[in-house]
């Protein structure tokens, strides 16, 4: 029996088996993946992250991390927090990418099926939306079969301050961030019911945050009522809103509020798709 030959064969076998693990570990440390790690932490953060905080999280020297952030900033993927030289937030290009992913991901069919079941149960138009800049962006929408309805396509925008979904999504933001955004928004008055006073709007958003339910009482379009509830991701972060709306001649606001339990059930089903 050739013990030496057997030993050499075993060593070669072990080396071949472990080689991919070494390669995979090396590939996990590429500059591209480190950049993605930075973006992931910025997306998950509740506010801006400083260079020092990111360096501590990523465990990377400040000098090389700063060069990476400069490249990401030049590409529009990150931005500096106004008034803070070395504090970073997600940039407009990354935000647009996130919206595009939600609108065109493989889970879109599953989400649309959830909306279709909801419309079949409630008999009124339902939509799924998210906050994009200072407006509400419709990610998906399923229309009712009624001839009298407000029809908007996925990809459409509506004002955040006078829509149920918009007010709900604003209410879920950190209060200081929300206040700054409201002060920067143009609170256009669309109907006599539109809240165009920043203080009144903030008080309304506090009530919504407490209840987890938002309403549009003919605030955007006269004759249209709407109710919205939050959709959370697996980490418990509000990522979207699901809403039902219809003409008050057929769906009064009080009737729309009776749909809240069914809306919340659909919201829970949607969580699994994010």
N, C-alpha and C positions, 0 to 999 in steps of 0.2 A: 504493500500500500504506500503510495507516494504522498506522505503527510505534507511535505513542502508545497507540492503542486496543489493539493486541496486547500491549503491555507491561502495561497496566492489567488486561487479562484474565488474563495470566500471574500477576500478583501476587495477584489475587483467588483464582485457582485454587490457588496455593501456600498461601494463608492458610486456605482451606477444607480443604485436605488435611492441614495441620498442626494445625488446631484440635482434633480429637479427641485427639491426642497430648498437647496441653497440658491438656485437660480430664481425661484419664486420669491424668496426673501429679498434677493437683490433687486428684482423687478419692482417689489413693493416700495422701494425707496427711490424710485425715479423722480426727477424734478416735476414731471407731469402729475404724478399721483400726490406729491407733496402739495402742489398747487390746488388740486381738488380737495385735499384735506383742509387747507386754509378756507376755501369757499364753503365747505360743509360746516365748519365752525362758525363762520360769519352768518350763514343762513339760520343756524340753530340759536344763535345768540339773541338775547332780548334787547340788546343795544349795541352800540359801537364797541369794538375791541381795539385796544391799543397795541402798538407794535410789541411792547414788553409782554402783554398778556398772550398774544399769539405766539411769540417766541417760547413762552413757558409751556403753552398747550402743545405746540407742534414739536417742541424740543429741538429747535434749530437755531443756529447763531443769528443774532439780530441783523448782522450785515447782509448775509445771504437772503434772509427772509425779507428784508427791506427791498432788495433788488427784485425779488419775486413780486412783491406788492406793487412796485413801480410799474412792472410789466403788465400786471393784471389791471392796474388803474388806467394805464394807457389804452388797454383794450376795452375798457368800459365794464369790466367784470367786478371791480371794487371801486369804492369812492371814499373820499375823506369826509368824516363828519364835519359839517360846517363849524368853523371856529376852533377845531382841534386838529393840529398839524399831523399827529401820528395816531389818530383813531380812525378805524376803518369800518365801513358798512358795505352791504352788497351794492353793486353798481347797476345802472339801467340795463346794460346788456345781459347781465345774469338774471335780472328780474324778467326781462322779455323771454329769455330762454326757459325760465321756470313756468311761465304762463303757457308757452308753446308746448312744453312737455305735458302739462295737465290737459291741454285741449286735444292733443294728438297721441296720447299714450295708448298702450294696448288695453288699458282698463276703460277706455272711453265707451266701448259697447256695453260693458257691464253697468257703468253709471247710467247710460241712456235707458237700459232695461229697467233700472230702479225707478227712474223718472216716469217711464211709461206705465209701470204698475201703479205709481202714485197718482198719476192723472186718471187712470181707469177707476181708482178708488174714490177720488175726490171730485172728479168731473170738471176740474178747472186746470188751466195752464200752470205748469210748474217749471222752475228753472234752478240751475246750479251756477253759482257765480263766485267771484273772488274780487278782492280789491286790487286795482291796478292804478298806481299813482293816486289821483284824487277821485277816481271814478270806479264804478262797478263794471266788471267785465263778465259777460255771460259766457261761461265755459260750455254749457249745454242747456237745452231747453226742449220741452215737449209740450206742444200746443193741445188745447182741448178741441173738441169737435164742434163747438158752438160757432155760429157765424159771427156773433158779437164778441170780439176779443181784441186785446192789445197784442199785436204780433211783432216780435223782435227776434232776430236770428242770433245763433251763437257767434260770438265775436263782437256783438254790439256793446256799446257803452251807455250807461245812464248815470246821472249824478248820484254821488254817495249820500249827500246830506238830506235828500228827500225821498229815498227809496228804502224799503224795509231791509233789504239785504245790505245796502250800503251802511245804514245806521248800525245794524248788527255788527258788521265787520269793523267799523270804527270803534264801537264800544268795547271790542275785545283787545284793542291796542293798549299799551302802557299809557297811563293818563298824561304824562308830560309830553310824550311823542304825539299822542292824539291831539292835545291842546295846540301844539305847534302846527300840526297839519291843518286843523280847523281854521286857525288864524291866517293860514296861507291860501285857503280855499276861497273861491268866489261863491258865496251862498246865494245863488240866484233864486228869486221868488217865482215859482211856476204856477201856484194856486194860492188862494187865501189861506190854506192850511200849511203851506211850506214854512218850516222853521228857518228863518234867515238871520236870526240873532245868535251869535256864537255862544252866549251864556245860556240861552234857552236850549240850544242844541246840546251843549255839554251836559246840562241837567237831564235831558232826555236820554242821552247815551249812558249816563250813570244808572238810570232806571233799567235800561235794556240790559246792561252788564249784570245787574242784580237778578233779573228775571230770566235772562237767556232767551228772550223772545222780543222781536221787533215788529212794528206794524207801520204800514204806510196808509194813513187815513186820508186818501185823496190828496196827498202832498205833492205828487209828481204830475199826475194826470187826474183832472176832475172826473169823478164817476168810477175810478178804479181803486180798489182796496187790495192790500197785500199783507201777508204775514210771513216772517222768515225765522228760521232757527239755525244754530251753528252746526257745522260739520267739522269734527276734530280728526286729526291724524292719529297714528298709533301712539304718539308721545303726549297726546292730550292738548296739542296746540290747535287753535281754531284756524283752519286752512281755507274754508269756503262757507257759503251759506246756501241753504235750500229754501225755496219759497214757493208759495202758491198765490196767484192773484186772479182777479176777475172783476167784472163790472158790479157795482153795488146794487144794481137793479136785480141781480141774480145771486150775488154773494156779498151780503152785508159784512161789515167788519166783525160783528159779533158771531156770525156764522163761520167766518174764516178762522176765528180763534178756536172753534171746536175742532179744527183740523190739526191743531198743534201736536197731539199725541201721535198721529199718523206721520206727520212731518218729522218728528223726532225719531220715529222708528226707521224711516227712510234714511235719515242722517246717520244713524248707527250702522245701517247697511253700507252706506257710502264710505265710512271710515276704513273699511277693509280694502278699498280701491286706491287709497293714497299711501 
